[in-house]
Each structure stands twice: as structure tokens, then as C-alpha cells.
Amino acid sequence: MAEEITYADFERVEIRVGTIVEASPFPEARKPAFKLLIDFGPEIGLKKSSAQITVHYTPESLVGRQVLGVVNFPPRQIGPVRSEVLTLGFEDEAGAIVLAATDKQVPNGKKLM
């Protein structure tokens, strides 16, 4: 288990919900991945992400899906893609990523409370 943090530490992490509007293969990535364009609502806007989620998802199955992402990390250059958000997920038994998401639709941009 990780060391304990304060509630103030947690509040600094901007975990928001967004809807994937585009998903495409990312053949230049070192590990199999998709390029995502996620709509985080009018306040944050569209953000790019690279996600290693190719085991459980196809680009077609991702479009329209709501996901959770950390929107206040600095951007990372991943090959030719500037990833602006960390899309969140969990490892399954085999280590493949399963996306973290809401069980009901919520407005894009809402913060995890």
C-alpha cells in the first residue's frame, strides 16, 4: 500500500470525466496503444491521450465512451503524440488495462469527488 496522503493532496489531483470523440491506432508507440481525443467539456475542452488499452478495446468500441482522466499533469511527449491527459484504468489478472469509468452518464468535465 502507498503512503497516506491528506485530503488536501487528493484535492490537487484533477480527475475529470470526458467522452472519447476519436480513437485511432498508434503504431509508433513502443507498446500497443491507441491515440484518443477526449472531450472534457467547455471549461477544459478537447485533450489528446495515448492509452495502452488495445487488449480489451477497439477504436470503434471507444468512441462515445466516457472515461476518467487526470487533466492537470504536464503534457508528455510519446513519440509523435503530445499526451495531455492521463486516461485512468486498472490492470486485469493478466496485466491488460480496463478503463476506469462511471456507471451512469454524467456531464463532461465533472470532477471526481
NUKEPA-76116 format. One record per residue: residue number from 1; residue in one letter; y, x, z of N, C-alpha, C in turn. Coordinates in nm, 2 decimals, always signed. Layout:
N
+-----+------+--------+--------+--------+--------+--------+--------+--------+--------+--------+
: pos : code :    n_Y :    n_X :    n_Z :   ca_Y :   ca_X :   ca_Z :    c_Y :    c_X :    c_Z :
+-----+------+--------+--------+--------+--------+--------+--------+--------+--------+--------+
: NUM :    A :      Y :      X :      Z :      Y :      X :      Z :      Y :      X :      Z :
...
+-----+------+--------+--------+--------+--------+--------+--------+--------+--------+--------+
END
This chain:
113
+-----+------+--------+--------+--------+--------+--------+--------+--------+--------+--------+
: pos : code :    n_Y :    n_X :    n_Z :   ca_Y :   ca_X :   ca_Z :    c_Y :    c_X :    c_Z :
+-----+------+--------+--------+--------+--------+--------+--------+--------+--------+--------+
:   1 :    M :  -0.12 :  +0.08 :  +0.00 :  +0.00 :  +0.00 :  +0.00 :  +0.12 :  +0.09 :  +0.00 :
:   2 :    A :  +0.23 :  +0.04 :  -0.07 :  +0.35 :  +0.12 :  -0.08 :  +0.43 :  +0.11 :  +0.06 :
:   3 :    E :  +0.53 :  +0.20 :  +0.08 :  +0.60 :  +0.19 :  +0.20 :  +0.69 :  +0.06 :  +0.20 :
:   4 :    E :  +0.72 :  +0.02 :  +0.32 :  +0.80 :  -0.10 :  +0.34 :  +0.94 :  -0.08 :  +0.29 :
:   5 :    I :  +1.00 :  -0.19 :  +0.23 :  +1.14 :  -0.18 :  +0.19 :  +1.21 :  -0.30 :  +0.26 :
:   6 :    T :  +1.35 :  -0.29 :  +0.26 :  +1.42 :  -0.40 :  +0.32 :  +1.45 :  -0.51 :  +0.21 :
:   7 :    Y :  +1.49 :  -0.63 :  +0.26 :  +1.52 :  -0.74 :  +0.17 :  +1.63 :  -0.70 :  +0.08 :
:   8 :    A :  +1.73 :  -0.62 :  +0.13 :  +1.84 :  -0.57 :  +0.05 :  +1.79 :  -0.48 :  -0.07 :
:   9 :    D :  +1.68 :  -0.40 :  -0.04 :  +1.62 :  -0.33 :  -0.15 :  +1.57 :  -0.42 :  -0.26 :
:  10 :    F :  +1.50 :  -0.52 :  -0.22 :  +1.44 :  -0.62 :  -0.31 :  +1.55 :  -0.69 :  -0.39 :
:  11 :    E :  +1.66 :  -0.72 :  -0.33 :  +1.77 :  -0.79 :  -0.39 :  +1.83 :  -0.71 :  -0.51 :
:  12 :    R :  +1.82 :  -0.58 :  -0.50 :  +1.88 :  -0.49 :  -0.60 :  +1.80 :  -0.50 :  -0.73 :
:  13 :    V :  +1.67 :  -0.54 :  -0.73 :  +1.59 :  -0.54 :  -0.85 :  +1.61 :  -0.68 :  -0.92 :
:  14 :    E :  +1.66 :  -0.67 :  -1.04 :  +1.69 :  -0.79 :  -1.11 :  +1.57 :  -0.83 :  -1.20 :
:  15 :    I :  +1.48 :  -0.92 :  -1.14 :  +1.37 :  -0.97 :  -1.21 :  +1.41 :  -1.11 :  -1.26 :
:  16 :    R :  +1.41 :  -1.12 :  -1.39 :  +1.46 :  -1.24 :  -1.46 :  +1.35 :  -1.30 :  -1.55 :
:  17 :    V :  +1.36 :  -1.42 :  -1.58 :  +1.27 :  -1.49 :  -1.68 :  +1.33 :  -1.49 :  -1.81 :
:  18 :    G :  +1.25 :  -1.47 :  -1.92 :  +1.30 :  -1.48 :  -2.05 :  +1.19 :  -1.53 :  -2.15 :
:  19 :    T :  +1.23 :  -1.57 :  -2.26 :  +1.14 :  -1.62 :  -2.37 :  +1.13 :  -1.52 :  -2.48 :
:  20 :    I :  +1.01 :  -1.48 :  -2.51 :  +0.98 :  -1.39 :  -2.63 :  +1.02 :  -1.46 :  -2.76 :
:  21 :    V :  +1.11 :  -1.41 :  -2.83 :  +1.15 :  -1.47 :  -2.96 :  +1.10 :  -1.39 :  -3.08 :
:  22 :    E :  +1.06 :  -1.27 :  -3.06 :  +1.00 :  -1.19 :  -3.17 :  +0.89 :  -1.09 :  -3.10 :
:  23 :    A :  +0.78 :  -1.08 :  -3.17 :  +0.68 :  -0.98 :  -3.13 :  +0.62 :  -0.92 :  -3.25 :
:  24 :    S :  +0.61 :  -0.79 :  -3.25 :  +0.55 :  -0.72 :  -3.37 :  +0.47 :  -0.59 :  -3.32 :
:  25 :    P :  +0.38 :  -0.55 :  -3.40 :  +0.31 :  -0.43 :  -3.37 :  +0.40 :  -0.31 :  -3.36 :
:  26 :    F :  +0.36 :  -0.21 :  -3.28 :  +0.44 :  -0.09 :  -3.25 :  +0.35 :  +0.03 :  -3.28 :
:  27 :    P :  +0.32 :  +0.06 :  -3.41 :  +0.22 :  +0.16 :  -3.45 :  +0.27 :  +0.30 :  -3.41 :
:  28 :    E :  +0.40 :  +0.32 :  -3.39 :  +0.44 :  +0.46 :  -3.35 :  +0.42 :  +0.49 :  -3.20 :
:  29 :    A :  +0.39 :  +0.39 :  -3.12 :  +0.36 :  +0.42 :  -2.98 :  +0.24 :  +0.50 :  -2.95 :
:  30 :    R :  +0.24 :  +0.58 :  -2.85 :  +0.12 :  +0.67 :  -2.82 :  +0.00 :  +0.58 :  -2.78 :
:  31 :    K :  +0.02 :  +0.48 :  -2.70 :  -0.08 :  +0.38 :  -2.66 :  -0.05 :  +0.25 :  -2.74 :
:  32 :    P :  -0.16 :  +0.17 :  -2.77 :  -0.13 :  +0.04 :  -2.84 :  -0.03 :  -0.04 :  -2.77 :
:  33 :    A :  +0.07 :  -0.09 :  -2.84 :  +0.18 :  -0.17 :  -2.78 :  +0.24 :  -0.26 :  -2.88 :
:  34 :    F :  +0.32 :  -0.35 :  -2.83 :  +0.40 :  -0.44 :  -2.92 :  +0.54 :  -0.42 :  -2.89 :
:  35 :    K :  +0.63 :  -0.44 :  -2.99 :  +0.77 :  -0.45 :  -2.97 :  +0.81 :  -0.59 :  -2.95 :
:  36 :    L :  +0.89 :  -0.62 :  -2.84 :  +0.92 :  -0.75 :  -2.81 :  +1.08 :  -0.77 :  -2.81 :
:  37 :    L :  +1.12 :  -0.88 :  -2.85 :  +1.26 :  -0.92 :  -2.84 :  +1.26 :  -1.05 :  -2.75 :
:  38 :    I :  +1.33 :  -1.03 :  -2.63 :  +1.32 :  -1.14 :  -2.53 :  +1.46 :  -1.20 :  -2.50 :
:  39 :    D :  +1.47 :  -1.33 :  -2.50 :  +1.59 :  -1.40 :  -2.47 :  +1.60 :  -1.43 :  -2.32 :
:  40 :    F :  +1.70 :  -1.36 :  -2.26 :  +1.72 :  -1.37 :  -2.11 :  +1.84 :  -1.47 :  -2.09 :
:  41 :    G :  +1.88 :  -1.55 :  -2.18 :  +1.98 :  -1.65 :  -2.16 :  +2.12 :  -1.59 :  -2.19 :
:  42 :    P :  +2.22 :  -1.68 :  -2.18 :  +2.36 :  -1.65 :  -2.22 :  +2.42 :  -1.53 :  -2.14 :
:  43 :    E :  +2.39 :  -1.52 :  -2.01 :  +2.45 :  -1.41 :  -1.93 :  +2.40 :  -1.27 :  -1.97 :
:  44 :    I :  +2.27 :  -1.26 :  -2.00 :  +2.21 :  -1.13 :  -2.03 :  +2.19 :  -1.11 :  -2.18 :
:  45 :    G :  +2.15 :  -1.21 :  -2.24 :  +2.13 :  -1.21 :  -2.39 :  +1.99 :  -1.16 :  -2.43 :
:  46 :    L :  +1.98 :  -1.11 :  -2.55 :  +1.85 :  -1.06 :  -2.61 :  +1.83 :  -0.92 :  -2.57 :
:  47 :    K :  +1.71 :  -0.88 :  -2.53 :  +1.67 :  -0.75 :  -2.49 :  +1.54 :  -0.71 :  -2.55 :
:  48 :    K :  +1.54 :  -0.58 :  -2.59 :  +1.41 :  -0.52 :  -2.65 :  +1.32 :  -0.47 :  -2.54 :
:  49 :    S :  +1.19 :  -0.47 :  -2.57 :  +1.10 :  -0.41 :  -2.48 :  +0.98 :  -0.36 :  -2.56 :
:  50 :    S :  +0.91 :  -0.26 :  -2.50 :  +0.78 :  -0.22 :  -2.56 :  +0.68 :  -0.25 :  -2.45 :
:  51 :    A :  +0.57 :  -0.31 :  -2.49 :  +0.47 :  -0.36 :  -2.39 :  +0.33 :  -0.33 :  -2.44 :
:  52 :    Q :  +0.26 :  -0.26 :  -2.35 :  +0.12 :  -0.23 :  -2.38 :  +0.03 :  -0.35 :  -2.34 :
:  53 :    I :  +0.03 :  -0.45 :  -2.42 :  -0.04 :  -0.58 :  -2.39 :  -0.12 :  -0.62 :  -2.50 :
:  54 :    T :  -0.18 :  -0.53 :  -2.58 :  -0.25 :  -0.56 :  -2.70 :  -0.39 :  -0.61 :  -2.68 :
:  55 :    V :  -0.45 :  -0.59 :  -2.56 :  -0.58 :  -0.64 :  -2.54 :  -0.59 :  -0.79 :  -2.53 :
:  56 :    H :  -0.50 :  -0.85 :  -2.46 :  -0.51 :  -0.99 :  -2.43 :  -0.42 :  -1.08 :  -2.52 :
:  57 :    Y :  -0.33 :  -1.02 :  -2.60 :  -0.23 :  -1.09 :  -2.67 :  -0.22 :  -1.05 :  -2.82 :
:  58 :    T :  -0.18 :  -1.14 :  -2.90 :  -0.14 :  -1.11 :  -3.04 :  +0.01 :  -1.14 :  -3.05 :
:  59 :    P :  +0.08 :  -1.08 :  -3.15 :  +0.22 :  -1.11 :  -3.17 :  +0.24 :  -1.26 :  -3.18 :
:  60 :    E :  +0.15 :  -1.33 :  -3.25 :  +0.17 :  -1.48 :  -3.27 :  +0.16 :  -1.55 :  -3.14 :
:  61 :    S :  +0.07 :  -1.51 :  -3.05 :  +0.05 :  -1.58 :  -2.92 :  +0.16 :  -1.55 :  -2.82 :
:  62 :    L :  +0.24 :  -1.45 :  -2.85 :  +0.35 :  -1.41 :  -2.76 :  +0.48 :  -1.49 :  -2.78 :
:  63 :    V :  +0.51 :  -1.52 :  -2.91 :  +0.64 :  -1.59 :  -2.94 :  +0.64 :  -1.72 :  -2.88 :
:  64 :    G :  +0.75 :  -1.75 :  -2.80 :  +0.77 :  -1.87 :  -2.73 :  +0.72 :  -1.87 :  -2.59 :
:  65 :    R :  +0.65 :  -1.76 :  -2.55 :  +0.60 :  -1.75 :  -2.41 :  +0.71 :  -1.69 :  -2.32 :
:  66 :    Q :  +0.72 :  -1.75 :  -2.20 :  +0.82 :  -1.70 :  -2.10 :  +0.75 :  -1.59 :  -2.02 :
:  67 :    V :  +0.82 :  -1.48 :  -1.99 :  +0.78 :  -1.37 :  -1.92 :  +0.88 :  -1.32 :  -1.82 :
:  68 :    L :  +0.83 :  -1.24 :  -1.72 :  +0.92 :  -1.18 :  -1.63 :  +0.96 :  -1.04 :  -1.66 :
:  69 :    G :  +1.08 :  -1.00 :  -1.64 :  +1.12 :  -0.86 :  -1.67 :  +1.22 :  -0.81 :  -1.58 :
:  70 :    V :  +1.22 :  -0.68 :  -1.55 :  +1.33 :  -0.61 :  -1.48 :  +1.44 :  -0.58 :  -1.58 :
:  71 :    V :  +1.55 :  -0.63 :  -1.56 :  +1.66 :  -0.62 :  -1.66 :  +1.77 :  -0.52 :  -1.61 :
:  72 :    N :  +1.76 :  -0.46 :  -1.49 :  +1.86 :  -0.36 :  -1.45 :  +1.81 :  -0.22 :  -1.44 :
:  73 :    F :  +1.70 :  -0.18 :  -1.50 :  +1.66 :  -0.04 :  -1.52 :  +1.74 :  +0.01 :  -1.63 :
:  74 :    P :  +1.76 :  +0.14 :  -1.63 :  +1.83 :  +0.20 :  -1.75 :  +1.73 :  +0.20 :  -1.87 :
:  75 :    P :  +1.79 :  +0.18 :  -1.99 :  +1.70 :  +0.18 :  -2.11 :  +1.62 :  +0.31 :  -2.12 :
:  76 :    R :  +1.50 :  +0.30 :  -2.18 :  +1.41 :  +0.41 :  -2.21 :  +1.38 :  +0.42 :  -2.36 :
:  77 :    Q :  +1.39 :  +0.54 :  -2.41 :  +1.36 :  +0.56 :  -2.55 :  +1.21 :  +0.58 :  -2.56 :
:  78 :    I :  +1.14 :  +0.49 :  -2.63 :  +1.00 :  +0.50 :  -2.65 :  +0.98 :  +0.51 :  -2.81 :
:  79 :    G :  +0.96 :  +0.64 :  -2.85 :  +0.96 :  +0.66 :  -3.00 :  +1.08 :  +0.61 :  -3.06 :
:  80 :    P :  +1.08 :  +0.53 :  -3.16 :  +1.20 :  +0.48 :  -3.23 :  +1.26 :  +0.36 :  -3.16 :
:  81 :    V :  +1.20 :  +0.31 :  -3.05 :  +1.24 :  +0.19 :  -2.99 :  +1.32 :  +0.22 :  -2.86 :
:  82 :    R :  +1.43 :  +0.16 :  -2.84 :  +1.50 :  +0.17 :  -2.71 :  +1.47 :  +0.05 :  -2.63 :
:  83 :    S :  +1.38 :  +0.07 :  -2.53 :  +1.33 :  -0.04 :  -2.45 :  +1.44 :  -0.07 :  -2.34 :
:  84 :    E :  +1.49 :  -0.19 :  -2.34 :  +1.60 :  -0.22 :  -2.25 :  +1.55 :  -0.30 :  -2.13 :
:  85 :    V :  +1.43 :  -0.34 :  -2.12 :  +1.38 :  -0.42 :  -2.01 :  +1.23 :  -0.38 :  -1.98 :
:  86 :    L :  +1.19 :  -0.39 :  -1.86 :  +1.05 :  -0.36 :  -1.82 :  +0.98 :  -0.50 :  -1.81 :
:  87 :    T :  +0.90 :  -0.53 :  -1.91 :  +0.82 :  -0.65 :  -1.90 :  +0.71 :  -0.64 :  -1.80 :
:  88 :    L :  +0.69 :  -0.73 :  -1.71 :  +0.60 :  -0.72 :  -1.60 :  +0.47 :  -0.78 :  -1.62 :
:  89 :    G :  +0.37 :  -0.72 :  -1.56 :  +0.23 :  -0.77 :  -1.58 :  +0.14 :  -0.70 :  -1.47 :
:  90 :    F :  +0.01 :  -0.74 :  -1.47 :  -0.09 :  -0.69 :  -1.38 :  -0.20 :  -0.64 :  -1.45 :
:  91 :    E :  -0.27 :  -0.54 :  -1.40 :  -0.39 :  -0.49 :  -1.46 :  -0.51 :  -0.58 :  -1.43 :
:  92 :    D :  -0.59 :  -0.61 :  -1.53 :  -0.72 :  -0.68 :  -1.50 :  -0.82 :  -0.58 :  -1.45 :
:  93 :    E :  -0.95 :  -0.63 :  -1.44 :  -1.05 :  -0.54 :  -1.39 :  -1.08 :  -0.42 :  -1.48 :
:  94 :    A :  -1.05 :  -0.43 :  -1.61 :  -1.07 :  -0.32 :  -1.70 :  -0.94 :  -0.23 :  -1.72 :
:  95 :    G :  -0.83 :  -0.27 :  -1.66 :  -0.71 :  -0.20 :  -1.67 :  -0.61 :  -0.25 :  -1.78 :
:  96 :    A :  -0.65 :  -0.35 :  -1.85 :  -0.57 :  -0.41 :  -1.95 :  -0.46 :  -0.50 :  -1.88 :
:  97 :    I :  -0.34 :  -0.51 :  -1.94 :  -0.23 :  -0.58 :  -1.88 :  -0.23 :  -0.73 :  -1.91 :
:  98 :    V :  -0.21 :  -0.81 :  -1.81 :  -0.20 :  -0.95 :  -1.82 :  -0.05 :  -0.98 :  -1.78 :
:  99 :    L :  +0.02 :  -1.05 :  -1.86 :  +0.16 :  -1.07 :  -1.83 :  +0.19 :  -1.16 :  -1.70 :
: 100 :    A :  +0.29 :  -1.12 :  -1.63 :  +0.34 :  -1.20 :  -1.52 :  +0.43 :  -1.31 :  -1.58 :
: 101 :    A :  +0.41 :  -1.43 :  -1.54 :  +0.49 :  -1.54 :  -1.59 :  +0.50 :  -1.66 :  -1.50 :
: 102 :    T :  +0.58 :  -1.75 :  -1.53 :  +0.60 :  -1.87 :  -1.45 :  +0.49 :  -1.97 :  -1.49 :
: 103 :    D :  +0.46 :  -2.07 :  -1.40 :  +0.36 :  -2.17 :  -1.43 :  +0.42 :  -2.29 :  -1.49 :
: 104 :    K :  +0.56 :  -2.30 :  -1.48 :  +0.64 :  -2.41 :  -1.54 :  +0.76 :  -2.35 :  -1.61 :
: 105 :    Q :  +0.81 :  -2.41 :  -1.72 :  +0.92 :  -2.37 :  -1.79 :  +1.04 :  -2.37 :  -1.70 :
: 106 :    V :  +1.12 :  -2.26 :  -1.70 :  +1.25 :  -2.25 :  -1.63 :  +1.36 :  -2.20 :  -1.72 :
: 107 :    P :  +1.48 :  -2.22 :  -1.69 :  +1.59 :  -2.17 :  -1.78 :  +1.58 :  -2.02 :  -1.80 :
: 108 :    N :  +1.60 :  -1.97 :  -1.92 :  +1.60 :  -1.82 :  -1.94 :  +1.72 :  -1.76 :  -1.86 :
: 109 :    G :  +1.69 :  -1.64 :  -1.80 :  +1.79 :  -1.57 :  -1.72 :  +1.78 :  -1.60 :  -1.57 :
: 110 :    K :  +1.70 :  -1.70 :  -1.53 :  +1.69 :  -1.72 :  -1.39 :  +1.63 :  -1.60 :  -1.31 :
: 111 :    K :  +1.68 :  -1.57 :  -1.20 :  +1.64 :  -1.46 :  -1.12 :  +1.53 :  -1.50 :  -1.03 :
: 112 :    L :  +1.43 :  -1.41 :  -1.01 :  +1.32 :  -1.43 :  -0.92 :  +1.38 :  -1.43 :  -0.78 :
: 113 :    M :  +1.34 :  -1.53 :  -0.70 :  +1.39 :  -1.54 :  -0.56 :  +1.29 :  -1.51 :  -0.46 :
+-----+------+--------+--------+--------+--------+--------+--------+--------+--------+--------+
END
